[in-house]
Amino acid sequence: RQMCIRDRENILTYDWQINDKNRLNLLGGITAQKYTNEKLGGSGRNFFSEVEDYWYLDQSSSDTRGLENNGKHEAMMSYLFRANYALMDRYLLTASIRADGSSKFGPDNRWGYFPSFSAGWNFSREKFMEFATPVLSSGKLRASWGELGNQNIPGNYYPYLSPIITEESYPIGASNTPVMGLWQNKIGNPDIKWETIRMLNFGMDLSFLNNRLNVDFDWYKKENIDALVRPDVPAIVGVSSSNVGYVNLGKIDVKGWELNLSWRDKIGNVNYNLGFNLSDARNKITDLGGTPESLTSTASGSYRRVGDPIGAFYGYLTDGLAQVYDFESVNTTTGKYQKPKFPLVASQNGIVQPGDIKYRDISGPDGAPDGVVDDYDKVVFGDRDPHYTYAIKGGLEWKGIDFSFYLQGVGKVAGYLEDEARHAFINDYSIPKKEHLDRWTPMNPNASYPRLYQSQEHNRLFSDYWKEDASYLRLKNIQIGYRFPTRMVAPLGINSLRVYASADNLFTKTDYFGAYDPEVRTTSGDVYPQVKTYGFGLSVTF
């Protein structure tokens, strides 16, 4: 196998100080990246000798010999230009444009062109702001608009082509001898092109008290135009969903904001700093490109519909667990409860009893409740994307001793655990946990789990009953260290010597189910959780 990655950049810059008030900076460049992966291999079995010196392919059984030869290539080339203009370092303008060419797109759509513009105003340097100088160190307003291209299509080097695969496994004629056959295993899209990401941003940067306090705020709107997505196709097409080619489909809007606060100061010989970050973003599908809304994943309840977030949780709403008083009568012969006072899903007919989940009937063919729970009653009930992501970090330093910490968390986000991650006794590897003891019984009517029943499918329908609160606060890192004085290590030929101890993921505060990682918001339990890590280190500079 031979793999090669080539990366070339040719950049030219020009600085022109026009006069004491005007300054211009120009940049132009050409960049190129190329990736190749060539593979040639052979295999064989049943060698006539066990001695390695005779392990050559022509010494293996002829009917076991195989040959493999393939190659993968990917390339991208870009032309870019940028101009920066500053007037008295108060008024700042930037304009740029880039042309990107990618081998992932066909000859007619290979190139994309993406401009951008920005402006800034250092208002703290204006004469009318001189009154604030003792408090305000600097103040700047920013605005920008620009476009970028996206070519990321995972696992496919030639998405615009429909490859034909050869396979020698088709016996034709009386001899039953396999002959070479051809088949198409993927569907390409010759019209595929660059996805355009358009961004509008407004921001403000403030520094106070000799730059000890810094405040940065940004608001942005991002639009994904001609988004690269994999469409839903009927099974009659003849290829698996993972082999259906990507298309440029619709439009996605994202609006968000971010706030950064930081403080840095010194008290005597103690230097300290503290930082806080808070951000939020909301995405929404605004155009499906003429395709119908669809359930993109039955297992994870992901729905694709205009007006909803990408991959929103879609299913039934629930009203808790049925109780004894939710049934009109009891069959004295079987002891089973009869005539439920609530609407049923089809899978509940004949088996519903106290302790089963009650699903809500909210609509029907005419838009009004019809006494039956079916697809008309499914709604979007959760967003798997995190909201109000925050972080707190800080540090201290005193006479060579340093200490730092980093806290990170999410204030609002929905999660959904499926199959053996949440349920027991549904297959031969869904191990019961302590939480599963809290099942409904007449003596435990407020249980978190439905009644124990041989067939649990009707209580495991995708619904808000199993939606998790995946918000959390996690101590991501804590570290303490000591830097030896230079006078102690210099005689040893050492410029700097520091020892430290650190720990990652020491604790997590969350209401997420069990011991599962809230950063993995949808799983059936096959994702390895983050672990606590302790480390000791030595940093030496000679």
N, C-alpha and C positions, 0 to 999 in steps of 0.2 A: 504494500500500500504506500502511496506517495501523496502527502498532503502539503499544500503550499498556500500561504497567505501573504499577499503583497499589498502594501499600503504606501501610497506616494502622495506627498503634499508639496505644492509649489505656491508659495505665498509671497506677494510683493506689497509692501506698504510704503506710503509717502506721507510725511508730515510737513505741513506748510504753515508757518507762523506768518500770516499775511501782514499783520501789524500787532500792536500791543493789545488790541481788542478782538481781533478775528483770528481764529485758528481752524485749519482744515486738515482732516486725516482721511486718506484714501487707502483702501485695501482691495486687492484683486487676487484671485487664486484659482488654481485647478487642482482638484484632488481625485484620486482614483484608488479603488479597492478591488482586489480580485482574489477569489477563493477557488481553489481546485482540489479535488479529492479523487485520485485515480486508484483503482483497485484491480489487481490481477491475482487470481488464486486458483488452486486446484486441490482436489481431495481424492482419496482412494482408501479402500479397506482390503482386508484379507491379503496382506503381503506374504510372500512365500517364506519369509524369514523374519524372526523376531529381532534380529540384529539391526541396529539403527543404520549401519552402513549400507543396508540394502533397502532403505525406505525411500524408494523412488516411485513416482506414479506409474511408470511402465512396469513395475514389479508387483502392482496390485491387481486384483481381479478386474477384468475389463468392464464388467457390468456394474462396478461400484465407482468408477471414475467420474469425477465432475469437474467442470471448469466454470469459473466465475470471472467476469471482466465487466466493469462498469465505471462510470465516472460522473462526478457532480461538479458543476461549475456555477459560480455566481460572481457578478461584477457590477460595479456602480461607478459612475463618473460624474463629477460636479464641477460647474463653473460658478464662481461667486464673486460678488462685488459689493462693497460697503463704503459709504461716505459719512463721516462725522463732522459736524460743524458746531463750533462753540463761539458765542458772542459774549465777551467779558466774563466767561465762565458762569454766566447767569442763565443764558438761553441756549439750549442744547437741541440739536436736530440730528437724526440719523435716518438714512435710507439705505436699503439693501435689496438685492435680488439674487436669487440663485436658480440655476438650471440643473436639475438632477436627472440622470439617465440610469435606468435599472434594467438588468438582464431578465428580471422576473416578468416584464411586460413585453408584449409583441412589438414588432418594428413600428407600427402605427401609433402606439401609445407609450413608447419607451421613455419619452422625456416629459417632465413636469416643470412648471415655472412658478416660483414662489417669491413674491415681493413682501417687504415689511417696512414700516415707518414708525418712528418714535420721536417724542418731544419731551423735554424736561425743563423745569423752571426752578432755579435755585433762588427762591423768593427771599430767603434769609439774607441775601447779599444786597437787597434793595435798600435804598436810603430810608424808606418809610418804615423799615423793620429794625432800625438802629436802636429803638427804645427797648427791644426784646433781647438785645445782645447779652446782657448779664445772665439770662436764663437760657435762651435759645442759641445753641451752638451752630446748628445748621438746619435748614428746612428745604425740602425739595418736593415738587409735584411732578408726577410722571404720567404719560399716556402713550399707548402703543397699539398698533394694529399690524397683524402680519399673518402670513400663511406658511405652513410647512407641509411637506409630503410624507406620506406613510406607505411603505412597501412591504411591511412585515406580514408575511404569510407563512405561518409555521409549517415546517416539514415538507415544503414544496419548492423546488428550485425552478420549475418550469410550469407555473400555474396557467399559462396561456396555451399549453399543449395538452393533447389527449394521447397519452402514451399507448403504444401497442406492445404487449408482452408476448414473448415466445415461450412455448412450453411443449416439451416432447412427451406428451401423455395421451395422445389420441389415436387409438388403434383403428385403422381403416383397411378394409379388405379381409380376405380369408386368412391371411397370415397372422393377424392380430399383432403385428409389429407396430409399436408406437411411432408416430410420425410427428413432425413439427407442426404445432398449432399456434394460432395467433388469437389474442383476445384483448379487449380494451378494459383495463382495470380502474381507470380514472377518467373523469370528465373534465376537460380543460375549458377555459373561457378565452377565446382569442380577442375579446373586446375588453378584457380587464385592464384597468389603468390605475394611476396614482389615486390614493385617498388624500383629500385635502383637509388639513386641520387649520381652521381659521380662528385666530385668537384676538380678542379685544381686552385691553388691560388698563386700569387706572390705579395709580399707586401714590403713596405719600411716605416720605422718609423724614423723621424728625430726630434730632439729637439735642439733649438738654444738659445743663450743668457740666460744661466742659467735657461733653461726650460720655458722661457717666451713665446717663439714661438714654436709651435708644428705643424708638417706636417706629415700626414699619407696618404699613397696612396695604393690602392689595385686594382689588375686586376684579374678577375676570369673567369673561364669557367665551366659551370655546364651542365651535361648531365642527363636527365631523361630517364633511360633505363627500358624497360618493363612498360611503363607508365600506370597507372590505369585510364582507360577511359571507358565511356559507348558507345558501338558501335551503329551504325544505323542498324535497322532491319526492314524488311517490315511489314506492318500492318497485314498481314496474319498470323503472329506468334501468335497473339491473346492476347497480353498484351500491356499496354501502354508503351511509351518510358521510362517513369520514373521507370518502374518495370523491365527493361531489366538489366541483371547482368553486372557488370564491367568485363573487360578483360584486360590483359597485352598486350598493343598494341603499337608498334612502339617506336620512340625515339624523344626526344625534346632537342635541344641545346640552351643554354643561355650563352651569353658573356656579361660581364659588367665590370664597373670600379667605384671606389669611391674615392673621395678626401676630406680630412678633414683638415681644417686650424683652429688654435686657438691661441689667444694671451691673456696673463694674466699679468697684471702689477699693479704698484702702483705709484700714483703721490701725494706726501704729505700724507694726511689722506684719500685719495680717492683710493679705490681698484676698479679695473674695469676688465672686460673680454669681449672678442668678439670671436665668433665662426662662421665658415662657412662650409657648407657641400654641395657637388655637386656629383651626381651619375647618371649613365645611364646603362641600360641593354637592350639587344635585344634578343628575343627568335625566334626560327625557328624550324619548324617541319622538321626533316631529314629522317624520316622513318614512314610509316603508317602500317607497319607490313603486307603488302600484301593486305590491304583493299583499295577500290577505294576512290578517293577524293570525298567529299560530302559537301552539304550545311547543317550544323548542326542545324541552326535555320533560318527559312524563315523570321520570324518577325524581328530579329535583324541582318539579313544578315551575320551571322557568317559562315565562310568557313573553311574547313579542307583540306589542300593540302600541299604536300611536297614543301619546299622552302619558305612558307609563315609563318607569325606569327600565334600563336594560336588565333582562333576567329577573324581573320582579317575581316574588313568590305568588303563585296563583293557585287557588283551591277553594275549599269550603270554609265558611265561618261556622263556629260551634257555640253551643250554649251549655257547656259543661257535661257532666255525666248524668245519665238518666237515674232517677230515684224510684223507689217503690210507688210513690204517689203519682208518678207520671204514667201509670197504667190503670185502666178502668177495672180490671178484674184478674182473678187467678184461676187457672184450670186446676180444679181440685184433684183430678186424676194424676196429672203430670207434675203439678206444682209450679208450672211455668206461668209467668205473667202474660196477660193478653191485652189486646187493643191499646196500643200506645197512644198517648194524647199528643204526640209530636210527629211531624212528617219523617219519612224514612228514605234512605238511599236504597236502591234496588238490592244491594248486597246484604242489607239488614233484614230483608223480608224473611219471616219465619224463624229468625234466630235472635232478634233484639230482645234484651232483658235489662233489668236494672243494672247499672254499672257500665253500660255501653255509651259511647259518645253520641250526643244529640247534635245533628247537623241542622243548620238553619235553612229554611225555605224563604228566599228573598225575592225570587222572580220566577218567570215562566215564559212560554212562547209569546204571551201578550204583554210581557213586562210587569206582571203582577204575580204575587205568590199563588201557586196552583195546588198546594198540598203535596207536592212531590219534590224530592231533592234530587236534582240532576245537573247536567252541565250548565243549565241556565242560571244556576245558583252559585257558580264559581266566580270569585272576584280576586283582585289583587289585594293581598293583605300584608305585604311586607317588602322591604327593600334591603337587599343583601349588601349594599354599599355602605361603608361607614360614614357617620356624620358626627361632627364635633370631635374631630381628632385633635388630641392635645399632647403636649410634652412639657416637662419641667426638668431643667438641668441646672446644676450648680457646682461650685468648686471653692476650695479654700487653699491657701498656701502660706506657711509660716516657717521661716528658718529652715528651708529645705524639705519640710514635711508638706505633702499635698494630699488633698482629698477631693473626690468628685463623685457625683451621682447623676443618674439619668432615669427619669420616670416617663412612661409613655402610656397612652390609653385612648379609648374611644368612648364618647359619651352616649351614642345612640346607634345601634345597628341590630339587625335581625339575623338570626342563625337558624339552621334546620338540620337536626341530626336524624339520619335515616337508618333503617334496617337494624343490624346488630349493634350499632352505636347507641341506640335508644331503647331497643326492644329485646326481650328475652324469649327463648323457646320458639323462635320463628324458623330456625334452621339448626343444623348440628354444630354450629360454632357461635351461636348467639348466647354467650355465657351470662347467666343471671348475676345481677349486682345487688348490693344492699338496697339501692333505691327502688328496685322492683318489688320489694316487700310491701311497699305502700300502695297496694291494690285495693280496688273497691270491694267491700263486703257490706252486708247490712249493718255491721257494727263499725264500719269505717267508711261512712258515706262521703266524706270530704277528701278521699284519697286522690293522689295525683295520677295514678294509673287506672285504666279501665279494669273491669273484672277479668279474672284469669279464665281463658276459654281456649279450646283446642285450635279453633280457626280464628285468627286475629285480624284478617285482612280488612274487615269492615270497620275496625277501630284504628287502622293505620292509613286510611285515605289521606291524601295530602290536604291538610287543613291547618287553621291557625291554632288548633289545640296543641300541636307539637312545635309551634314556633318558639324559638329560644331568644332570650335577651343575651346578646353576645357582647354587650358593653363590658369594659374592663379597665383596670389600672394595674400596670405591671412595672416593677422595678427592673429595668432592663440591664442596668450595670451600676456597680459601685466599686470604687477603686481607692486605695490608699498607698502612698509611696513615700520614699525618702531619697533625696538627691544629696550625695556626699559633697562636702565643701571641696572646692578646687584645690585648696592647699593640701588636702589629704591625699588626693588621687593623682595630682600632677607629678610627684616624684616617681610614680609607677608608669609614667608615659600615657596616662589616661586623661582625656579632656573632660569627660563627663561620665559619671557613674550613678545610676538610679536603680533602686530595688522597689518592687511593688507587689501588691496582692490585689486580686480583683475577683468579682463574682458576677455572674449573669443570671437573670431570671430568678432572683432570690424569692420573690413572692408575687402572686397575682391575686387581685381582689376582683371577683366576678360572680354573677349568678348563673353562669353557664352550667349546663348539666354535667355532673360527674367530674372527671379529671380531664375532660377534653379541652383542647387549646381554643380559646375564643377567637384567636386570629385565623383559625380554620373554620369558617362559618357554615360550610356545607360539607358533610362527610358521612360515610357509612362506617367510620371507625378505622379506615386503613391508612390514615396519615399519622406519622410518628410525631408525638408532641414535642414541644420545646423542653429542653432539660436544663436543670440547674448546673452551672459550670463554675468551678473554682480554679483559679490560676495564680501562679506565682512567677514572677519574671525578673529579669536583670537586663538593663539597657546600658550598653557601654559604647562610648565614642572615643576613638583613638585619634 
